[in-house]
């Protein structure tokens, strides 16, 4: 009879899974296993691996987000607390987690900028508002973190000015080439090439893709690289750095090696990060292109109102978008170009009713791309610099909504404006960028994520950037929501009065 130990070992060999790993042990396919993300009080489960110093990946992830306020969470304590910080994903950024696509074989989680995994003691799924742990694990004290490796040689050659800086093996299939120089516009039918053997040869190699350039098929190097650009190479499927001996800039037409780098055969690459497939966005997932408004002498006032984006499929280019976004001078979430030492007036009409979260939107200017300042933990908020004057929550105003005209006729506009409030209720503040103001800022809502856009701070407005046309409207004509609510208040007030009288009569009768 086979012993239980042997049976367990055979089971691990027979099935391809991630559950047969030891804590803090490196695996070249997955990374360093740090534990199972689980909780007896929830249905959360998944095996967590360290990819590198700033990335985790979770396999066999089970998660049903019944609660609206759940985040991947990192903390310096063994269990999550409000002093921790959010970790983000491609699908949701730093917004609350939702369902993940069923065809995902893994969930990739990124540590916020300026942080490393070895700063933290625990990783969890956590509700920030209710202070509840939905599944966590304690990270090993001496966690082993896979590291990228620099190769000892660089590209150099006698033809077409071939040169490069250092080559870094980022993971099993990804190599970064710093400062690549090559006259690709002159070289005939040349590719990056990788293969086996003591020397570079046509028969033992395969073409290598350049990330961002060769998404569907590998094209020849046709650009004149002048050394100021770093490039990232991705080895094809079924190849990795452990199965090649060289990387070459290779003339495919005349079978000439213009220059190559040898891959070390010792244990230099022993603890490389595993390869994590990049997510290729479909056309429907790619973010929409942003329009632009320039802060010229004729445009120093910017009015911020809301607009529904239910008719926009690719606003953020990922799975999570807000219900409303800022419309600035009638243009949906444009990028702004503002000149230094010019004072601009920002008018806010994004709603001030705290009981309705979607339409309570204090406007602020900061260096955080995603916004949602009021939804950040204390540690996260301390890392944000706010550039708009005064308390953030003071920058609220009446509600104005740009609505999509679903039943428009040929002569009607695509959108129309409805407002709840009067022109004199509009809140305004001044913003004057100066010499110390960063060149890129963001306008956002303090109460909701991903509603805004970029603000480019410039010395002179760019001439090669097209300025958007505004939709003309007369603000004083729009009081439909305010009037309808006044009518509703009168009706509700009458009902309340009748109910109160009835309760008084009933009380007298019972006494």
RASUL-V972074 format. One record per pair of residues at least 6 apart in sequence whose C-alpha atoms are under 6 Angstrom apart, sorted by the first residue. I is the first residue (numbers start at 0). GAP is how many residues later the second one is. If there is no record, write none. Layout:
i: {I | I}
gap: {GAP | GAP}
//
This chain:
i: {22 | 22 | 23 | 23 | 23 | 23 | 24 | 24 | 25 | 27 | 28 | 29 | 30 | 30 | 30 | 30 | 31 | 31 | 32 | 33 | 33 | 34 | 35 | 35 | 36 | 36 | 36 | 36 | 36 | 37 | 37 | 37 | 38 | 43 | 43 | 44 | 44 | 45 | 45 | 45 | 45 | 46 | 46 | 47 | 47 | 48 | 48 | 49 | 50 | 51 | 51 | 51 | 52 | 52 | 53 | 53 | 53 | 53 | 54 | 54 | 55 | 55 | 56 | 56 | 56 | 57 | 57 | 58 | 64 | 68 | 68 | 69 | 69 | 69 | 69 | 70 | 70 | 70 | 70 | 71 | 71 | 71 | 71 | 72 | 72 | 72 | 72 | 72 | 72 | 73 | 73 | 73 | 73 | 74 | 74 | 74 | 75 | 75 | 76 | 77 | 77 | 77 | 86 | 86 | 87 | 87 | 87 | 88 | 90 | 90 | 91 | 120 | 120 | 121 | 121 | 121 | 122 | 122 | 123 | 123 | 124 | 124 | 125 | 125 | 125 | 145 | 145 | 145 | 146 | 146 | 147 | 147 | 147 | 148 | 148 | 149 | 149 | 150 | 153 | 153 | 154 | 154 | 154 | 154 | 155 | 155 | 155 | 156 | 156 | 159 | 159 | 160 | 161 | 161 | 162 | 163 | 163 | 163 | 164 | 164 | 165 | 166 | 166 | 167 | 167 | 168 | 170 | 170 | 170 | 170 | 171 | 171 | 171 | 171 | 172 | 172 | 172 | 172 | 172 | 173 | 173 | 174 | 174 | 175 | 175 | 176 | 176 | 177 | 178 | 178 | 178 | 178 | 179 | 180 | 180 | 180 | 181 | 181 | 182 | 183 | 183 | 183 | 183 | 184 | 184 | 184 | 188 | 188 | 188 | 188 | 189 | 189 | 189 | 189 | 189 | 190 | 190 | 190 | 190 | 191 | 191 | 191 | 191 | 192 | 192 | 192 | 192 | 192 | 193 | 193 | 193 | 193 | 194 | 194 | 194 | 194 | 195 | 195 | 195 | 207 | 208 | 208 | 208 | 209 | 209 | 210 | 210 | 244 | 244 | 245 | 245 | 245 | 246 | 246 | 247 | 247 | 248 | 248 | 249 | 249 | 249 | 283 | 284 | 284 | 284 | 285 | 286 | 286 | 286 | 286 | 287 | 287 | 289 | 290 | 291 | 291 | 291 | 291 | 291 | 292 | 292 | 292 | 293 | 293 | 294 | 294 | 299 | 300 | 300 | 301 | 301 | 302 | 302 | 302 | 302 | 303 | 303 | 303 | 303 | 303 | 304 | 304 | 304 | 304 | 304 | 305 | 305 | 305 | 305 | 305 | 306 | 306 | 306 | 306 | 307 | 324 | 325 | 325 | 325 | 326 | 329 | 329 | 332 | 332 | 334 | 334 | 334 | 335 | 336 | 336 | 337 | 338 | 338 | 338 | 339 | 339 | 339 | 340 | 340 | 340 | 341 | 342 | 342 | 343 | 343 | 344 | 344 | 345 | 345 | 346 | 346 | 347 | 347 | 347 | 348 | 348 | 348 | 348 | 349 | 349 | 349 | 350 | 350 | 350 | 350 | 350 | 350 | 351 | 351 | 351 | 352 | 353 | 360 | 360 | 361 | 361 | 361 | 361 | 361 | 362 | 362 | 362 | 363 | 363 | 363 | 364 | 364 | 364 | 364 | 364 | 365 | 365 | 365 | 365 | 365 | 366 | 366 | 366 | 368 | 369 | 369 | 370 | 370 | 370 | 371 | 371 | 371 | 371 | 371 | 372 | 373 | 373 | 396 | 396 | 397 | 398 | 398 | 399 | 399 | 400 | 400 | 401 | 401 | 402 | 402 | 403 | 404 | 404 | 417 | 418 | 418 | 418 | 419 | 419 | 420 | 438 | 438 | 439 | 439 | 440 | 440 | 441 | 441 | 441 | 442 | 442 | 443 | 443}
gap: {10 | 11 | 8 | 9 | 10 | 119 | 7 | 8 | 6 | 246 | 245 | 244 | 18 | 19 | 20 | 243 | 17 | 18 | 16 | 14 | 15 | 13 | 10 | 11 | 8 | 9 | 98 | 99 | 100 | 6 | 7 | 97 | 96 | 18 | 19 | 16 | 17 | 12 | 13 | 14 | 15 | 11 | 12 | 9 | 10 | 7 | 8 | 6 | 222 | 93 | 94 | 221 | 63 | 64 | 56 | 57 | 62 | 63 | 54 | 55 | 52 | 53 | 50 | 51 | 52 | 48 | 49 | 47 | 33 | 27 | 58 | 26 | 27 | 56 | 57 | 25 | 26 | 54 | 55 | 14 | 15 | 52 | 53 | 12 | 13 | 14 | 50 | 51 | 52 | 10 | 11 | 48 | 49 | 9 | 45 | 47 | 44 | 45 | 44 | 43 | 44 | 60 | 23 | 24 | 6 | 21 | 22 | 20 | 227 | 228 | 228 | 17 | 18 | 15 | 16 | 17 | 13 | 14 | 11 | 12 | 9 | 10 | 6 | 7 | 8 | 125 | 126 | 127 | 125 | 126 | 21 | 22 | 124 | 19 | 20 | 17 | 18 | 16 | 10 | 12 | 8 | 9 | 104 | 105 | 6 | 7 | 103 | 101 | 102 | 22 | 23 | 21 | 19 | 20 | 18 | 15 | 16 | 17 | 13 | 14 | 12 | 9 | 10 | 7 | 8 | 6 | 101 | 102 | 103 | 104 | 68 | 69 | 102 | 103 | 61 | 62 | 67 | 68 | 102 | 59 | 60 | 57 | 58 | 55 | 56 | 53 | 54 | 52 | 48 | 49 | 50 | 51 | 47 | 44 | 45 | 46 | 42 | 43 | 41 | 37 | 38 | 39 | 40 | 37 | 38 | 39 | 31 | 62 | 63 | 64 | 30 | 31 | 60 | 61 | 62 | 29 | 30 | 58 | 59 | 15 | 16 | 56 | 57 | 13 | 14 | 15 | 54 | 55 | 11 | 12 | 52 | 53 | 9 | 10 | 49 | 51 | 8 | 48 | 49 | 27 | 9 | 24 | 25 | 22 | 23 | 21 | 22 | 17 | 18 | 15 | 16 | 17 | 13 | 14 | 11 | 12 | 9 | 10 | 6 | 7 | 8 | 30 | 29 | 32 | 33 | 31 | 27 | 28 | 29 | 30 | 26 | 27 | 44 | 43 | 42 | 43 | 44 | 175 | 176 | 43 | 174 | 175 | 42 | 43 | 42 | 43 | 44 | 43 | 44 | 27 | 44 | 25 | 26 | 43 | 44 | 23 | 24 | 43 | 44 | 45 | 21 | 22 | 44 | 45 | 95 | 19 | 20 | 21 | 44 | 95 | 17 | 18 | 94 | 95 | 16 | 126 | 7 | 125 | 126 | 6 | 140 | 141 | 119 | 120 | 118 | 119 | 120 | 119 | 118 | 119 | 119 | 118 | 119 | 120 | 93 | 94 | 119 | 91 | 92 | 93 | 90 | 88 | 89 | 86 | 87 | 84 | 85 | 82 | 83 | 80 | 81 | 48 | 49 | 79 | 48 | 49 | 50 | 51 | 11 | 47 | 49 | 8 | 9 | 10 | 46 | 47 | 48 | 8 | 44 | 45 | 7 | 6 | 84 | 86 | 31 | 33 | 34 | 83 | 84 | 32 | 81 | 82 | 24 | 79 | 80 | 21 | 22 | 23 | 77 | 78 | 19 | 20 | 21 | 75 | 76 | 18 | 74 | 75 | 73 | 79 | 80 | 73 | 74 | 78 | 73 | 74 | 75 | 76 | 77 | 73 | 72 | 73 | 29 | 30 | 23 | 20 | 21 | 18 | 19 | 16 | 17 | 14 | 15 | 12 | 13 | 11 | 9 | 10 | 60 | 59 | 60 | 62 | 61 | 62 | 61 | 17 | 18 | 15 | 16 | 13 | 14 | 11 | 12 | 13 | 9 | 10 | 7 | 8}
//
